[in-house]
Amino acid sequence: MRSYVPAYDLIAARNLEHALSMIGDEWKPFAGGTDLMVLYEAGKLPHKKFISIRALPELRGIAVAPDHVTLGALTTYTEVQNHPVLRSEFPLLPRAASETGGIATQNRGTLGGNIVNASPAADTPPTLLVYDADLELISKSGSRWVPYATFHTGYKQMDLRPDELVARIRLPRGRQGWAHYYRKVGTRRAQAISKVCFAGALRKEGGQIVDVRIALGSVAPTVIRCYRTEVALKQEPSVADVTLAQEIAPIDDIRSSAVYRLRVAQNLLAEFQSLLSSS
């Protein structure tokens, strides 16, 4: 089934104030549309009224400060890949952006849209967990910052009120000397939805791991930070794969099986360990 065009309303926001005054239970924001248009074409877009925020300058741009880098929610995957500070200090994020869809999707799709679409198979969210990202949520009544680690509360569920927008993503700086690892496993090498997505980073002192971050996609109802596996890597690396198996919850679906996802996740953890053992 395909959608009936006159059944939908789409208006363009005049400015941010106009957008915030409209967004709520009746009107929903529309950014790059790379996820929504797929649902629309398939006749599976349940909501009928959208307001385009794509042209709002307040939600664009990448700002570099001494302590953090802040990305507007409308930052595209292409802009992420091209930014020199992101490439040098947060290399997992540009790598994930390069794995997201094709060139057209990367030119139009937005980081904020990827977050709010809330797919556990999304490519960039695991890297945001690794980099301890914070989100600024805004509405006509004000703004608030929340840790990205607590933003997804369940499958397609978020700490986001109907009248709120994700405005900015903030990444703390100061990860010089960290080693980084990213791997996406899909049915093919390009333009595939991930079966398993693994992002990791660590810092060593005197040959010992003193800090480590591991996050995975497509193995739980949300993207997941694997805190217990991180502890195991620091204290008892030989049991890290067992700990990971206890921490994730892969399922059988049309793209893969739970058994395959578990094995791949453990293999990627082993690759992460081996590649970084000499770092």
C-alpha positions as CSV (number, residue, x, y, z in Angstrom):
1,M,0.0,0.0,0.0
2,R,1.2,3.5,-0.8
3,S,0.2,6.8,0.9
4,Y,-2.6,9.0,-0.2
5,V,-0.9,12.4,-0.6
6,P,-3.8,14.7,0.3
7,A,-4.2,12.8,3.6
8,Y,-1.0,14.5,4.9
9,D,-0.2,18.1,5.8
10,L,3.3,19.5,5.7
11,I,4.1,23.2,6.5
12,A,7.4,25.0,6.7
13,A,8.3,26.7,10.0
14,R,8.9,30.4,9.6
15,N,11.4,30.4,12.4
16,L,12.2,28.5,15.6
17,E,9.6,30.3,17.6
18,H,6.9,29.4,15.1
19,A,8.1,25.7,15.1
20,L,8.0,25.5,18.9
21,S,4.5,27.0,19.0
22,M,3.2,24.4,16.7
23,I,4.9,21.2,17.8
24,G,2.8,19.0,20.1
25,D,0.4,16.1,19.9
26,E,-1.1,17.4,16.6
27,W,1.9,18.7,14.7
28,K,5.2,16.7,14.6
29,P,8.6,18.0,13.4
30,F,10.0,16.9,10.1
31,A,13.8,17.3,9.5
32,G,15.7,15.5,6.7
33,G,12.8,13.0,6.3
34,T,15.1,10.1,5.3
35,D,13.3,7.8,7.8
36,L,9.8,9.3,7.6
37,M,9.6,9.2,3.9
38,V,10.3,5.5,3.9
39,L,7.3,5.0,6.1
40,Y,5.3,7.4,4.1
41,E,6.0,5.6,0.8
42,A,5.0,2.3,2.4
43,G,1.8,3.8,3.7
44,K,2.9,3.2,7.3
45,L,3.3,6.8,8.5
46,P,0.6,7.0,11.2
47,H,0.8,10.8,11.9
48,K,-0.8,13.1,9.4
49,K,0.5,16.6,10.3
50,F,4.1,17.7,10.1
51,I,6.1,21.0,10.3
52,S,9.4,21.2,8.5
53,I,12.2,22.5,10.7
54,R,14.9,21.8,8.0
55,A,15.7,25.4,7.2
56,L,16.0,26.7,10.8
57,P,19.5,28.1,11.3
58,E,19.3,27.9,15.1
59,L,19.4,24.1,14.8
60,R,22.4,24.0,12.5
61,G,26.2,24.4,12.8
62,I,29.1,22.8,14.7
63,A,30.6,24.9,17.4
64,V,34.0,24.1,18.9
65,A,34.7,25.4,22.5
66,P,37.7,24.6,24.7
67,D,35.8,21.9,26.7
68,H,33.3,20.6,24.2
69,V,32.0,20.4,20.7
70,T,28.3,21.2,20.1
71,L,26.5,20.0,17.0
72,G,23.1,21.4,15.9
73,A,20.5,18.7,15.6
74,L,20.2,19.4,11.9
75,T,23.8,18.6,11.3
76,T,24.0,16.2,8.4
77,Y,26.0,13.0,8.2
78,T,28.1,14.6,5.4
79,E,28.9,17.6,7.6
80,V,29.9,15.3,10.4
81,Q,32.3,13.5,8.1
82,N,33.9,16.7,6.8
83,H,34.5,18.4,10.2
84,P,38.2,18.3,11.1
85,V,37.8,18.4,14.9
86,L,35.3,15.5,14.8
87,R,37.6,13.5,12.5
88,S,40.6,14.0,14.8
89,E,39.0,13.9,18.3
90,F,35.8,11.9,17.8
91,P,36.6,9.6,14.9
92,L,33.9,7.0,15.6
93,L,31.2,9.6,14.8
94,P,32.4,10.4,11.2
95,R,33.0,6.7,10.7
96,A,29.4,5.9,11.7
97,A,28.1,8.7,9.5
98,S,29.9,7.3,6.5
99,E,28.2,3.9,7.1
100,T,24.7,5.5,7.2
101,G,22.9,4.9,3.9
102,G,24.2,6.3,0.6
103,I,25.4,9.7,-0.4
104,A,21.9,11.1,-0.8
105,T,20.9,10.0,2.7
106,Q,24.2,11.4,4.1
107,N,23.6,14.7,2.5
108,R,20.1,15.1,3.8
109,G,19.8,12.9,6.9
110,T,20.4,14.6,10.3
111,L,22.0,13.6,13.5
112,G,19.0,14.7,15.5
113,G,16.7,12.8,13.3
114,N,18.7,9.6,13.8
115,I,18.5,10.1,17.6
116,V,14.7,10.8,17.7
117,N,13.9,8.0,15.2
118,A,15.1,5.8,18.1
119,S,16.0,2.8,16.1
120,P,18.1,0.3,18.1
121,A,19.9,-0.4,14.7
122,A,20.9,3.2,14.1
123,D,24.6,3.7,13.2
124,T,25.5,6.9,15.1
125,P,23.9,6.5,18.5
126,P,26.4,3.9,19.8
127,T,29.2,6.4,19.2
128,L,27.3,9.1,21.1
129,L,27.2,6.7,24.1
130,V,30.9,6.1,23.8
131,Y,31.6,9.9,23.8
132,D,29.3,10.7,26.8
133,A,27.1,13.0,24.7
134,D,24.5,15.3,26.2
135,L,21.3,16.5,24.5
136,E,19.6,19.9,24.7
137,L,15.8,19.6,24.5
138,I,13.9,22.8,23.8
139,S,10.2,23.8,23.9
140,K,8.3,27.1,24.0
141,S,8.6,26.9,27.9
142,G,12.4,26.6,27.9
143,S,15.3,24.2,27.5
144,R,17.0,21.3,29.4
145,W,20.1,19.2,29.0
146,V,19.9,15.4,29.5
147,P,22.6,12.7,29.3
148,Y,22.2,10.7,26.1
149,A,22.8,7.6,28.1
150,T,19.4,8.0,29.8
151,F,17.5,9.4,26.8
152,H,16.2,6.2,25.4
153,T,13.9,4.5,27.9
154,G,12.6,1.6,25.8
155,Y,12.0,0.5,22.3
156,K,11.0,3.7,20.4
157,Q,10.5,5.4,23.8
158,M,12.4,8.6,24.8
159,D,12.7,11.2,27.5
160,L,11.2,13.7,25.1
161,R,7.9,15.5,25.6
162,P,5.5,15.9,22.6
163,D,6.3,19.7,22.6
164,E,10.1,19.3,22.7
165,L,12.7,19.2,20.0
166,V,16.3,17.9,20.2
167,A,18.2,21.2,19.5
168,R,21.9,20.3,20.1
169,I,24.2,17.5,20.9
170,R,27.2,18.2,23.1
171,L,30.4,16.1,23.2
172,P,33.0,16.7,25.9
173,R,36.6,17.1,24.7
174,G,39.8,15.8,26.3
175,R,40.2,12.3,24.8
176,Q,43.7,12.7,23.6
177,G,45.6,9.4,23.6
178,W,42.4,7.2,23.4
179,A,42.2,4.3,21.0
180,H,39.0,4.0,18.9
181,Y,37.2,1.1,17.3
182,Y,34.0,1.0,15.2
183,R,32.5,-1.9,13.2
184,K,29.1,-2.3,11.6
185,V,28.0,-5.8,10.4
186,G,25.2,-6.0,7.9
187,T,23.9,-8.1,5.0
188,R,26.2,-6.3,2.6
189,R,29.0,-3.8,2.8
190,A,27.0,-0.7,1.9
191,Q,23.5,0.8,2.5
192,A,22.5,-2.0,4.9
193,I,20.7,-1.9,8.2
194,S,23.0,-3.3,10.9
195,K,22.8,-6.8,12.3
196,V,25.2,-5.7,15.0
197,C,26.9,-2.3,15.5
198,F,29.9,-2.0,17.9
199,A,31.6,1.2,19.0
200,G,34.5,1.2,21.5
201,A,37.2,3.5,22.9
202,L,39.8,3.1,25.7
203,R,42.7,4.7,27.3
204,K,45.8,2.9,28.7
205,E,48.4,3.9,31.3
206,G,51.4,1.7,31.8
207,G,49.9,-1.0,29.7
208,Q,46.8,-1.2,31.8
209,I,43.3,-0.1,30.7
210,V,42.3,2.8,32.9
211,D,39.1,3.9,31.1
212,V,37.0,2.1,28.5
213,R,33.6,2.7,26.7
214,I,31.7,0.1,24.8
215,A,28.3,0.6,23.1
216,L,26.3,-1.6,20.8
217,G,23.3,-1.3,18.4
218,S,20.9,-4.0,17.2
219,V,21.3,-6.2,20.2
220,A,18.7,-4.8,22.6
221,P,15.5,-2.7,22.5
222,T,17.6,0.4,22.5
223,V,21.3,1.2,21.7
224,I,23.1,0.0,24.8
225,R,26.2,1.0,26.8
226,C,27.8,-2.1,28.2
227,Y,29.0,-1.0,31.6
228,R,29.5,-4.5,33.1
229,T,31.6,-5.5,30.1
230,E,33.7,-2.4,30.5
231,V,34.5,-3.4,34.1
232,A,35.3,-6.9,33.0
233,L,37.8,-5.6,30.4
234,K,39.6,-3.7,33.1
235,Q,39.5,-6.3,35.8
236,E,39.2,-9.7,34.2
237,P,39.4,-9.6,30.4
238,S,39.1,-13.4,30.0
239,V,35.4,-13.3,31.1
240,A,34.5,-10.2,29.1
241,D,32.7,-12.2,26.3
242,V,30.6,-14.0,28.9
243,T,29.7,-10.7,30.6
244,L,28.7,-9.2,27.2
245,A,26.4,-12.2,26.6
246,Q,24.7,-11.5,29.9
247,E,24.4,-7.8,29.2
248,I,22.8,-7.7,25.7
249,A,19.5,-9.1,24.6
250,P,19.5,-9.9,20.8
251,I,16.4,-11.2,19.1
252,D,15.4,-13.1,16.0
253,D,13.9,-10.9,13.3
254,I,13.8,-10.6,9.5
255,R,17.5,-9.4,9.3
256,S,19.2,-12.0,11.6
257,S,18.9,-14.4,14.5
258,A,19.7,-13.9,18.1
259,V,22.3,-16.6,18.0
260,Y,24.1,-14.9,15.1
261,R,24.0,-11.5,16.7
262,L,25.4,-12.8,20.0
263,R,28.3,-14.6,18.3
264,V,29.1,-11.5,16.1
265,A,28.9,-9.2,19.1
266,Q,31.4,-11.4,21.0
267,N,33.6,-11.7,17.9
268,L,33.7,-7.9,17.6
269,L,34.6,-7.6,21.3
270,A,37.4,-10.0,20.8
271,E,38.6,-7.9,17.7
272,F,38.4,-4.8,19.8
273,Q,40.5,-6.4,22.5
274,S,43.1,-7.8,20.0
275,L,43.4,-4.6,17.9
276,L,43.9,-2.5,21.0
277,S,46.1,-4.8,23.1
278,S,49.2,-3.3,21.7
279,S,48.0,0.4,21.7
